[in-house]
């Protein structure tokens, strides 16, 4: 790791934080943890068209999003 930090493997911002030996900023690390937790949750159906919604992160909040 350089004195000023390496680029985050996900977003490219400078960081001195590492996850599994790869430079990863704290924000991306937190987002990855949220995604892992969300994977264990039950998928919901859209109340409008009945499609299976996907899990996405918006401002560090897990959101169910309809594909249509």
C-alpha positions in Angstrom: 0.0 0.0 0.0 1.3 3.4 -0.9 1.8 6.2 1.7 -1.3 8.0 0.4 -3.4 4.8 0.1 -4.4 2.7 -2.9 -7.5 3.1 -5.0 -10.6 1.2 -3.8 -11.2 -1.9 -6.0 -15.0 -1.0 -6.2 -15.2 2.8 -6.6 -11.7 4.0 -7.2 -11.4 6.5 -4.3 -8.2 6.6 -2.3 -8.2 4.5 0.8 -5.9 2.9 3.3 -8.6 0.4 4.4 -8.3 -3.2 3.1 -10.8 -6.1 2.9 -9.4 -9.6 2.1 -6.1 -8.0 1.0 -7.7 -5.6 -1.5 -7.9 -1.9 -1.1 -11.6 -1.2 -0.3 -12.9 2.1 1.1 -15.1 2.0 4.3 -18.2 3.0 2.4 -17.9 0.2 -0.1 -17.1 -2.2 2.7 -20.3 -1.2 4.5 -22.3 -1.5 1.3 -20.9 -5.0 0.7 -21.9 -6.0 4.2 -25.5 -4.7 3.6 -25.7 -6.7 0.4 -24.6 -9.9 2.1 -27.2 -9.4 4.9 -29.9 -8.6 2.3 -29.2 -11.8 0.4 -30.6 -13.8 3.4 -33.9 -11.9 3.4 -37.0 -13.1 1.7 -37.7 -11.7 -1.8 -40.9 -9.7 -2.0 -43.5 -9.5 -4.8 -44.3 -6.1 -6.3 -47.8 -5.0 -5.1 -48.6 -3.5 -8.5 -47.7 -6.2 -11.0 -46.6 -9.2 -8.9 -43.1 -9.4 -10.3 -40.3 -10.5 -7.9 -38.4 -7.5 -6.7 -34.6 -7.3 -6.4 -32.6 -6.0 -3.5 -30.6 -2.8 -4.1 -28.7 -0.3 -2.0 -29.7 3.4 -2.0 -27.9 5.7 0.4 -26.9 2.7 2.7 -30.5 1.5 2.8 -31.7 -1.9 1.4 -34.5 -1.2 -1.0 -36.8 -3.7 -2.9 -37.0 -2.7 -6.5 -39.5 -3.9 -9.1 -37.8 -4.9 -12.4 -40.5 -3.2 -14.4 
